[in-house]
Every structure is written in C-alpha cells, then in structure tokens.
Amino acid sequence: MNWRMSFSYYRCDWIHPESDEPVVIYYEVDDVGDVPRLIDVFADGRHQCMAVVDVALLGVNRRRITSLVEGSFYDGIKGLVDGIFFEEGQERISMTRIAADKFETEWRTHRL
C-alpha cells in the first residue's frame, strides 16, 4: 500500500489585548484537518514549538492524541478569507496559507 499523508501550512496573525497569548501561530495541517505540529510566536519574540508526539509522550489521559486542536482545523477556519483580517471586539485575526519550507524553517530555527 502506497499511502501518503499530505499537509498544508498556515500562518495565523492574531491581534489582541492579552499579553500572554501568541500573536502569530503557524499550523501544519493534514488532509483530514488534524494539526500534528504548531508554532506559537509571542509578542516578546518567544517561540513555542509543539508536536502531537510531545503530548503523546506525556501520556495525557492515556489516549492517542492525533491533533493539537479540537475538531477539524478546516471547520474552525471556515469564513476566514486568505490574508484578510476578521474583527471581533478588540481582536483581529487572519489566516494565510504558506509554503511548507516557511513552516519548516521556523520549526528548525526554534525547536529546542
């Protein structure tokens, strides 16, 4: 069987008043909407790289983790136009599809 998972990559820009939440989030998304890896970028320049394998190694609730987000990523971004900011209250958010090499460069640069 020659089965291969395909991935898409996204950058979310999030403008908000909370200082402890990320301002940019990079997502790796598989074809069913699971997120196996993501990168949070904070206003102070810190980066936090997370992967489902990290969560699985922790043995959270002894169940298999397949995604870092609840539900399908694609269901969650319905209505977000590529690169256009959506505003709600004091928050503004945009989602832009990016190239795989942009995600991989961020991952390799900041993964500890």
N, C-alpha and C positions, 0 to 999 in steps of 0.2 A: 504494500500500500504506500503510495507516494502522496501523503497528506502534509500540507504545509500551511501553517497559520500565517495570515497576512496582518500587517499592522499599519495603523495610521497614527500621525503625530499632530498634536495641537498645542497651541500656546494660549493660555487664558490670562488676560490682563484684568486685574481686579482693583478698582479704586474704591477705597472705603475708609471710614474714620478709625477703625480698630487698628492699633499698632502691633498687636501680637499675631495677626493673621497674614498669610502670604499676599504679596501684591502681584506676583506672576506665578502661574502654575503650568508646568509642562506635563503633558499626558502622552503615554504610549497606550494605544487602544487597539485591541484585537478585533477581528471581523464580527464577533458577536456582541461587542460593547463592553467587554471586561477591560480593566486597566491594570496590567501587570507591573508597570513602573510609573512613577511620577516624581517630579522635582518641584519642591516649593521654594520660592525665592522671596525673601523678606525685605522690607524697606531698608533695613540696616546692611543689606548685602549678603546676609547668611543664606546658604542653600541647604536644603534637606532633601536627600535622595532616598526614596523608599521603593521597595520591591515586594511583591507578594511572597517571595521566598523568605524575606526577612521576617514577615509576620508569621509565616508557616513554621519557621524555626522556633519561634516563641511558644508555639503550641496553644495559641489563643482558642479557648473553648474546645480544644481537641477536634476541630473540624478543619477540613481542607479549605483554604482561602484561595479564590481564583481572581479576585479583583480588589483593588484598593478603594473603590467607590461602591455604594449600594445601588443596585439596579443597573440597567444598561446606561452606559455613558451617552450613547446616542439619543436615548429617550430624554436624558437630562439636559441636552443642549438644543433640543428642538426649539425653533423660533429664534435662535441666536444666529444672526446673519454674519457671515465671514468678515471679521475685522470691524464690524460696526458696533459701537457701544450701546448696550441696553441699560437704561437707567431705572432705578427703583429707590426712592428715598435719597439717602446720601451715598448710595452705592452705584457704581458704573462697572459694567463687565463686558468684555468682548472675547470672542473665541476665534482664533485664526489657525487654519491648517498650516503646518510647517513641514519642511523636509526632514527625513529620517536622520540625515547627518547633523542637522542642527541639534536635535534631541541628543544624539549620541555624543556630540562634543560637550554639551552641558553635563551629561551624565559622567563622562570620563573625567572632566575637569573637577567636578565637585563631589564625586562618590568617594567616601572615606573607607 
